[in-house]
Amino acid sequence: MDLESRTRRNSAKRESWKTVLTLAYQSLGVVYGDLSTSPLYVFRNTFSEAINHTETNEEIYGVLSLVFWTLTLVPLLKYVLIVLKADDNGEGGTFALYSLLCRHAKVSSLPNCQVADEELYEYKNEIAPERSFAFRLKSTLEKHKVLQRILLVLALIGTSMVIGDGVLTPALSVFSAVSGLEFSVSNENYRYVEVPAACIILIGLFALQHYGTHRVGFLFAPIVITWLFCIGAIGVYNILHWNHHIYKALSPYYFFQFLRNTQNEGWMALGGILLCITGSEAMFADLGHFSQLSIQIAFTSVVYPSLILAYMGQAAYLTRHHDVQNDRHFGFYISVPEKLRLPVFVIAILAAVVGSQAIITGTFSIIKQCSALSCFPRVKVVHTSSKIHGQIYIPEVNWLLMLLCLAVTIGFRDTKHMGNATGLAVITVMLVTTSLMSLVIVLCWHKNVLLALGFVFVFGTIEALFFSASLIKFLEGAWVPVALAFVFHTVMYVWHYGTLKKYQFDVENKVSISWLLKLGASIGIVRVRGIGLIHTDLVSGIPAIFSHFVTNLPAFHQVLVFLCIKHVPVPHVRPEERFLVGRVGSRDFRLYRCIVRYGYRDIHKDDIEFENDLVCSIAEFIRSGSSSSDEFEKDDKMTVVGTCSTHSILMSENSVGDVDNVDTAGTSEVKEIRSPVGTSEPTEIKSPHVTRKRVRFFVPESPKIDTAAMRELEELTEARESGVAYITGQSYMRAKPGSSMLKKLVINYVYEFLRRNSRAPSFVSVPHVSSLEVGMMYQV
């Protein structure tokens, strides 16, 4: 037995390591494309400053030393060993850190939070001791709204810079790769070829986005591995052939000497050295697609050594070629042996495309997260893969990124200005991550405050130095990410502000349940067949849009559901925890409230599957609560109901033209609603014959299902059979009379412009024949 158990454990370990190594292999193509192409432009941008290349090679040694220690301290020490551990249930990125802080300090900007949300499985929240610094810091953040706004602004700044990076990185990577044409085209013709070639590649890259990365994803890892092998092997060749003593430059002595001797010029050159860590944030942002260990293995065993060898090889070549500093061909390709330049050029183009693909996909992902947390206008999100989680495509954002990318490429036409712009965007995101991480260390990890201060001091000092060197080049291209971040940040903040104001209006003008009672025992209104889903952001009370609706049209459906689809500050919500169901008023009213909870990375289902799960949850709520009396129930009494697992309801749909085939074998399936307890045979409740939909419930004969519940289930069956109508509010917002000019500008013009040009507030693809919009003016 001991031998067998030991064998099983060894087999499980082998399988586990196989999975980790497979993920590490795949991460090379998705995570490290941008970081691995940085040797294309780092030395070129660094030595574009007024740095004299002397015979002593002190400048070359100093730059290489800076590159080595920057790669070691930031990607390796900060991200691989520390930041990757600050995951939000496996998810990473700026909003993952913000989500962690929102849960632990209750500073969430989401308006409709509930205590029930804290009971979710992924809502992990360890309480700090009352006398600890973490508890005092938590209390301070919760008391002061200003600090909460600062935290939100900080997260939005990081997010807007990531979006700006999605514009700049593809332009820089592709343009730097295309610079290899310098050696194949004459100087007179090169300037007419470089920009068009880069633009054609960029247009093709963005045009292929709608196919999804999963269709060509299997090629990504081999391309990046081939590229890393090439630059590593060329680096080894240059070290052995030109200067095998270049390893001495890894000593920190040389970068201190470099900064002391070059002074202002060396400080400005830091903006070029900064480019060696572009793409480091992707390790954390793409954590949800892989695992912490797989990303760590890929970086430490493949990416880091290859990059170090590549930079050492370029430096070794430059130590023996002092004349290249005035050569217009100065860059990566000059250190490549002449016979290998063409194949390396082709691989570089492919690697640049892969690196650009990674940042574009990351931009789609972070915009989806922002939209889920009400920080970005609603956009169309297309899931390009049914198997790979997180593979999405956003058409509007894709074409906007393409236009901005082409504008940057055509406007700058050189890697120096593109590098200055990219560097500022990258280092700003890193500074935001450092700031949020210091709070995570105290509030979430409950570590000593000195550890958080040490983290900020070490990495904040390094990044602040790079930030200052990038900011000084504001007029030389660094203004672009600032302008892009300002526009995106304004859009996100205005949308978030308008959404909060709209919710506040709904809360202040919601109708009490007593208003329903005044309408009569039978609610005093004509009830038509079917299920009516009234979309609202409220988690309690009756929305003003409903009273506005019934006042003008005194009729609604026989089963009415106040549907609130909201996002909670966790990446995923388990299916068994998704639905909160309760009654509004008495059982005889047939009014329900259903709160559907999604994480900021959850995928929303299509309309048919969503309707099925919704009706399933209501049916299970009726069955499980059937023993309750018919007395008036409180509106805030909600029950957690999962999607159809131990019970299910199946809707068999037939178009009008297929009515004759309704009862044919194979045209409909029947599943059962079985009680977890009891072994009684199910009884079928058949619905009348209809031309559009046919629904069958199988309800178990159980002593826990009383007559009233059976009647309620039967009515739900008939209502679902008649169809589902989606009633949504079409709100128009205006600032109240007497508001400030700034508020009028933000609400009346900016927010309304964004609302009119964003997607409809629907979380499922509702057919037009099943939707009803109710217009209403909001004065906030």
N, C-alpha and C positions, 0 to 999 in steps of 0.2 A: 504493500500500500504506500509506503514512504517513497519507493522508487517511482510508482505511478504518479503520485501527487507532485513529486519533484519534476517529472517529465512534463506534466501539464503546465506547471509554473514556468518552466523554461520555454515551452511552446508559446505561452501567452506573452512572455517577454520578447521573444523573437518577433511575434506578430506586432507587438506594440512598437518595437524599434523599426520594423518594416514600414509601419504607418508614418512614424516620425520622419524617417529618411525620405519617404515618398513626398511628404509635405515640404520637406526642406528642398528637395529637387524642384518641386513646382513653384516654390516661393522665389527661386532665382529668376524665373521669367516674369513674375508679377510684381514683386517688391523691389528688386534690385536693378531694374533696367535703367532708371534715371541715375542712380548712384554709380553704376558701372561705366557710364559713358562720360563721366566728368573728366577723365584724362584728355578728352578731345579739346578742352578749352581752358583748363586751369592755368597752365604755364603761359599760354598765349595772353590771357587776360592779366596775369600777374606782371609779366615783363612788358606790358604795354605802357606801364608807368615809366617815369623818368629815373630808371635804375640803371646805373652803369655796370656793365658786365666786365669786370677786371680779370687780369690774368691769374689772380690768386683764387678765383672761383668762390670767394666768400659769399657772394650773393646767391649763387646756385645752391651752395650748401645750406645757407640760411633759409631759403625758400623751401627746399626739400625737408628740412627739419621742422618748419612750421606746418607743412602739409602732413607730415608723419604724426606729429603730436595732436594736430587738429582731428585727424581721423581716429586717433587712439582715444582721445578724451571725449569727443562728442558722440559719434556713432557707437563706438565700442563700449566705453564706460557708462555714458549717460543713458543711451537708449537701450542697448542690448542687456546691460547688467542691472539697470535701475527702472527706467520708465516702462519697459515691457511688463513689469510686475504690477503696474497700476491699471490693469485691465478692468473693464466693466462687464463681468460675467463673460469674459473671452473677447470682448470688443475693445478696440482702441481708437485713438484720435482725440482731437480737441473736445468734441462734444461728449466723448466717453468720460473724460475727466470732469467736465462740467456736470454731467449726469451723476457721477459719484458724489460730488459736492452737494448737489441738490438734494440727494437722498439723506446724506448724513447731517446736513445743516438745515434742511427744509427751506432752501432759498430758491425753490423752483419757480420759474416764471409761468408755468402752466396754471391757468386759472381754476380749472375744475378738478383739483386734486381731492381725494377722499382718503379717509383713514383705512378703508378696505384695501387701497392700493398698497399699503405697507405690508399687507399679509401675503403679497405675491412671493413666489418662490425665489425669484431673482432679486427681490428687494431686500438685499442684505444690509443691515444697519446695526452695527455694534454700538452700544451706548457707552460713552466715555465716562469715567468716574467724575463725580460732581466737582471735586476739588482740582481736577487736572486743568492744564492750560487748554487742552482740546475742548473741554466743556465750556470754558469761558469764551473761547473764540467762537464756538458754535452759537452761544447765546448772543454774542455781539452781532454776528451776521444776521441772526433771525430778528433782532430788534430794529436794526437800522436798514431801512429801504434803500438808502443811498448806496450802502456797501453792496447790496444785492444787485443794484443797477450797474455798479462798477464791475462786478463779477460777470454780469451778462454782457456788458460792452467788451470786456476783455475777451470773452469767448467768441463774440462776433467779430472782433478784430482778427483773431487767429483764423477764423473761418473765412473771412473775406480775403485774407492774404493767401490762404490755400487756393481759393478760386483764382486769384491773380496769378499764382504759381502755375495753375492749369492753363493759363494763357501764355506765360513766358517760357516755361520749360520746353514745350514742343518746338517753339520757334528757335530757341538756343540750341537744343540738341540736334535738330535736323539741319540747321544752318551750319553748325560746326562740322557735322559729318560731311555735308556737301562741299566744304572747303577743300576736301581732297581732290576736287576737280582742278585745283591750281596747277597740279603737276601733269595734267593731261591736256589742258587748254592754254593757248597763248595768252599773254598778259592783256592784249588788246581785246580779246573775245571773252575773257573770263568774267568781267564785270557784267556782261550781257547774259551770262549763263547761270551764274550763282543764284541770284534772287529768283528767277523763274523756276529753276530746278527745285529750290526749296519750297516754293509756293505750290508747285504741282504735287510734291510729296505730301505736303500738309493737307491739301484739298482731298487727296486720295485717302489719307489717314482718317479724316473726319467723315468722309463719305461712307466709309466702311463700318462706322460705329454701330449702325442699326442692326448689323448682323450679329453683334455680340462677340465678346472676346473668347467665348467658349468654342467657337467654330475654328479659330486659328490658335487657340490657347496652347495646344499641344506642341506648337512650334516655338513658343516663347522661351521656355527653359533651354532647349538646345541652342538657340541663337545667343542667349546671354552667356551660356557656358562656353560656347565657341569663342565669343568675343573676349571673355575673361581669360581664356586659355591663350588667345592670341596676344593680348597686351601683356600678360604675365611672361609668356615665352620670349616676346620681343624685349621685354625689360631685362630678363636674364641674359639674353644675347648682348644687349648694349652694356650691361654691367661688366660682363666678362671680356668684351671686345674693346671697350673704351676706357673704363675706369672701375677696376674692381675694389678700389678703396672708398667708393662712394658711401659704403655703410657707415662711415664715420660721421656722416651728416645727420644720422639719427640722434646724435647727442643734442640735448637741449642747449648746450653751450653755443651752438651755431646760430640758433634763431635769436638768442639774446644778443649776440654780436651783430647779427643782421639788423635788428631793430635799433641798436645803439648807433651803428655806423650810418645807416640810411635815414634814420629819424623820420621826418615828415613823409618822404617818399616811401619808406618802408611801411609806415602806418597806412598810407593810401593803398599800398599793394595788398593789404589784408583783404580788401574787397575781392580781389582775384583769387586769393588762397581760400576764401570762404566757399568758393564754388566746388571745392573738393568734397563737401558734405551735402550738396544738394541731393535730395532723395532720401536723406536719413529719416525724415519724419514719416516716410512711407512704411518703414518697419513697424511703427506703432499704429499708423492709420489702417493698415491692412491686416492687423492682428486677428480680426474676426474671421478671415478666410483661412488662416493657418493656425499654428499653435506657437506658444512662446518658445518652446524648445526647438522646434523646426527652424524658426527664424534665427535663433541664436546659433545653431549648428551651421546653417548656410552662410551666415556672415563671417563667423570666426574661422571656418575651415576653407572657404572658397573665395568669397568676395574680398575680405580684408587682405589676405596675403597677395592676391592678384593685383589689387590696387596699389599696394606698397611697392611691389616689384615693378609695376608699370611706371610709377613716378620716379623710382630710383633709376630705372633705365633711361628715362627722358633726361634726368639730371646728369647721368653719366655721359650721355651723348653731348650735352651742352657744355660740359667741362672741357671737352676737346674741340669744340667748334665755337669760338668766341665771335666769329663774324656773323652768326645768324641773328644777333640782336637787331641788326639793321635790315634784315631780309624780310620782305613782305610775306614770305612763306613760313615765318616763324610759327610753330605750333606742334601738334602731335605728329602729323604725317612726316615731318622732316626727320624724325628719329626712327622712322620705319625703314628697313632696308628696301632699296629701290625695287627689287624684284617682287617684293611682297605687298607693295603699295596698292595695287589694283584689287587683289582679293581682300585685303584689310579694309579698303574703302567700301567694298560691297557689304562686308560684315558690319562695318560701322554704321552704314545707312540702316540696315535691318535692326541693329541694336538701338539706334536712336528712335526708330519707330516704336519698338517695344517699350523703351523708356517713356516715350510720350504717351503711349497707350495706358500705361500704369497710372500716370498722373491724371489723365482724362477720366478714366474709370473712377479714380479716387474723388475727383471733383463731382461726378454724378452722385456718388455715394454720400458725400457730406452735404450736398444740396438736398438730397432726399431726407437726411436726418434733420436738417434745419426746417424743412417744410413740415415734417412730422411734429416738431416742437413749436410750431407757429412762429418761426423766425424767417420764413421765406415764402413768397407767394406760391400758390398751388400750381404745380406744373404736371405735365403728363409724364408718368413713369412707366416705361415699358420693360418688362422682365424678359430678357433675351434668352434665358436658360431656365428650364423647369427642373434641372438637376443641381446646378451650381448656385449656391446661395449668394446673393448680393450682386449678381451680374445684371446690371440695369442699364437702360439707355434713356436719356431725357432729350427729346428732339430740340426743344427750344434752346436749351443750354448748349447743346452740341453745336448748333449753327452759330450761336452767339460767340462761343469760344473760337470757332473757325475764323469768323470775321475779324475778331480782335487779334488772333494769332497772325493772320495775313497782314493786318495793319502794322503790327510790331515788326514783322519781317521786312516789309516794304519800306517802312518809315526809318528803321535804324540801319539796315544793310551791313552791319558789322557785329561781331561777337562781343566787342568791348561794351557797347551800350546795352546790349541784351544781357550780358553778364552782370553789369551793374544793377540792372532792374531785377533780375532773378535773385541775385544775392540779397538784396534788401527784403524781398518777399520771404525768402527762406529763413533768414535770421530772425525776422519778426515772429514767424510762427514758432520758432524755437524758444524765443523769449517768453511768449505766451505759455508754452508748454512748461517751461521752468517755473513760471509764476504759479500756475495751477497745481503743478506737482508739489510745490512747497506746502500748499494748503492740504493736498491729499495726504502727505506724510503725517501731518498733525491730526487732521480731522478723521481720516479714514483708516490710517494705519496705527494711529495713537502712539506715534513715536515721540521722542523728546524733541522739543522745539529747537534745541541746538543742532540736531541733525538736519532739520528743515533749513535753518539759517546757513548751515555749512553747505548744503546743496545749492542754495541760491547764491551764496558767495562764490563758490568755485565755478559753477557753470554760468551763473548770471554775469560774472566778471568777464569770462571769456567771450560770451555772446554779446555783451555790451560793447566790448572792444571791436568786435566785427561789425556790430550795428553802427557804431560811430564812423567806421571806415567806409561803410556803404552809404550812410546818410550824407556824407560830405560830397558824394558824387550825385547829388540830387539833380543837378542840371545836366548831367551826362548820362541820363537814362533812368536813374533811380526814381524819378518822379512818376514813372508809369505805374509801378505797383501801388504807390500812394494814391494816385488818382483812381485806379481801379478799386482799391480797397475802400476809398471814400464813397464811391458810387454804390458798391455792393453793401457796404455797411449801412448806408443811408436807407437803401431799399429794405434790408432786413429789419432794421430798427423801427422804421415807419410801419412796416407790415405787422410787426409784433405789437407796437403801440396801438395801432388801429384795432387789432384782434382783441386786445385786452379791454379797450374802450367799448367795443361791441358786446363783449361778454358782460361787462359791468351794466350796460343798458338792459341786457336780458335779465340779469339778476334783479335789478331795481324795478323792472316792469313785469315780472312774472306773475301769474295768476295763482291764487291759492286754491286748494281743493274745495274749500267752502263755496267758491264760485260755481263749481260743478254741481254741488248739492242744491243750489238755488234754482237750477234748471229743471229739477223734478226727479222723481224716483227713477224714471227711465231716461233721464237726462233731457227729456223734452225736445229732442231733435230727431229728425228722420235718420235712420241708420240704413245705409246701403250695404250690399253684400261685398265681401272682400276684406282684405287686411290693409289698413292704412298705416304707413310708417312716416311719422313726423320727425324729421331730423332736427335736433336741437343740441346746443352745447351745454345745456343745463343738466345737472345730475340730480336735481330735486325741483319740485314745483312744476307748474304748467307754463310753457313759454308763451310770450305775448303774441307770437305769430299764430298760435292756435286760436286764441280768443279773437284775433283779427280775422281769422279764416271763418270761424263759425258765426261771427257777427254778420258777415257779408254773405255767407253761404251756409244756412242752417241745416247742414247734413254732413255726416261723415260715416265711416265704415263700421261694420258690425263688430270688428275687432280693431282696436286702435292701439298702436305701440308708439310711445315716445322714445325715439331711438337716439342715443348719444354715443357717437363713435369718437373715442378720445385716445390720446397717447399718454403713456406714463413714462417716467424717466428711468426706464430699464430697456436694454436692447431687445429682449424678446419676452413675450407672455405665453405661458403654456396654454395649449388648447383647453385643458380642463379648468383653467382659471379665467378664460377670456370673457365670459358673459356674467353680468350681474343682472338679475331679473327680479322684478317686484310688481305689485299691483298699485294702481292709482285709484283710490276709492274702493268701493265695494266690489265683490266678485261679480255681481250682476251687471256692473258697468262694462265689463270686458275691456277695461283699459289697463295697459301694462307699461312699465318702464323697463327698457333694456339698455344697459350700458355695456358697450363692447370695447374692450381695452386692447390696445396694440402697443408693442414696444417700438422704439424709434427705428429699428431695423427689420421689423416684421413686414411680411409680404401680405398685401390685402387680396382677398379672394375675389373671384368673379361674382356676378350678381346672383346666378342660380345657386352656386354653392353657398354663398352668404345667406340667401333666403332660407335654404334648407337648414343650415346651422341655427339661424335665428328662430325658426319655427320649432326646431328640435328643442332648443333651450327653453322656450316658453312651455312646450308640452311637458318637458321634464319638471319644470317648476310647478305646473298644475298638478302633475302626478305626485310629486314629493310633498306638496303642501295641501293635498286634498283633504286632510283631516282637520284643517283649520276651519273656523266658523265663517259665516257670511258677513260678519260684522265689518264695519269700516276699518281698513288697515292704514297704518301710517305710511306716508309717502317715502320715508327714508329707510323702510324695512326692505332690504335687498338680500337676495340669495345668490351665491356663486354657483353657476351652472356651466359645466363644460360642454364642448361640442360633442356630437353624437359618437359615443364610444360604447357604453353598455346598452344604449338604446339608440334607435335611429328611425327616421321617417323618410320615406322615399317618395319623391314626386316624379311620376311618369308623365312626360310631356309629349303631346302629339299636336301637330299643326292641324289647321282646319282641313287641309286637303287629305289628311291621313285618318279621318274619323272612322272610316270603315275598318281600319286595321287595329282599332284600339284593343280589342280582346284577343288579338292574334298572339300566339305563343312567341315569346322573345321580344315583344314590344314593351313590356313593362316588367320591372322587378319588384319584389315585395320583401321588405325587411320588417323586423319586429321591434316593438318597444317591450322589452322584458324587464320585469322588476328584478332587482338584485336578490330579493328574497322571495320565496314561494316557488312552487313548481306547477302552478295551475296552467291549463291550456289557454292559449290566446283566443280572444274573440274578435272577429273582424267587424269593423264599422265601415260600411261602404258608403261612398258619397254618390250623389245623383250623377247621371250621365251628363257630361259636358263635352263641348267640342274642342276646348283648348287644353285643359289640363285635367289630369286624373290623379287623385290622391287617395291613398289608403293608409289608415292607421291600424296597427295591431296593438290593442291595449290588453294587458293581462287581467284576467279575472282575479282580483286580489281583494281581501277584506280591507286593504288600505286605500283602495280606489272607491270612493263613495259615488252616489248617484249624481250629485252636483258636479263633481269633477269629471265624470263620464260625459255629462251633458256639455260641460265646458270644452272638453277635448273634441267632442263631435262638432261643436260650433266652430272651433278653430280649424278643424278639417274642412268644413264647408267654406269657410272664409278663405283659406289658402287655395282651395280649388277654384274659387272665383277670381283669384288673382291678387297681386300685391301692387299697391300704388305708393309711390314715393312722394311725399309732400315736403318740399324744401322751401326755405325762405330766401327770397331775393332782396337783400337789404341794400338800402342806399343810405350812406352816412353823410351827415352834415354837422358841422360844429354848431354848438348852441349860440344863439344871439348874445353878443357881449363877450365872446371868446377873444383871445388875443389873435393878432394877425398871424403869428407863427402857427398856432393851433389850426386856424382856418386854412392856412396854406398846406399844412401836413394832412389834415383830414379831407378837406373839400377837393383838393387837387391831386396831391401825391398819392394818398391811400386810394382814393377813388379811381385814379388812373391805373394803379396796380390791380385793383379788384376787377375792373372791367377787362383787363388784359390777362387775367389769370384764369385757371381752370375753374369750373363750377365746383361748389363745395360739396362734392359727392365722393364717397369712398368706394363706391361700386359703380360699374358701368351700367347705369340705369337706362333702359330703352325709353325713347321719347314718349311712346304711347303709355308708359306706366308712370310718368313723372308729372308733377303739378307744382308750379312755382307760385308762391304767394309773395307779392311785393309789399315792402314795408319801409318806411322812412325812419332812420335812427338819428336822433339828435343827441350828440354826446358832448 
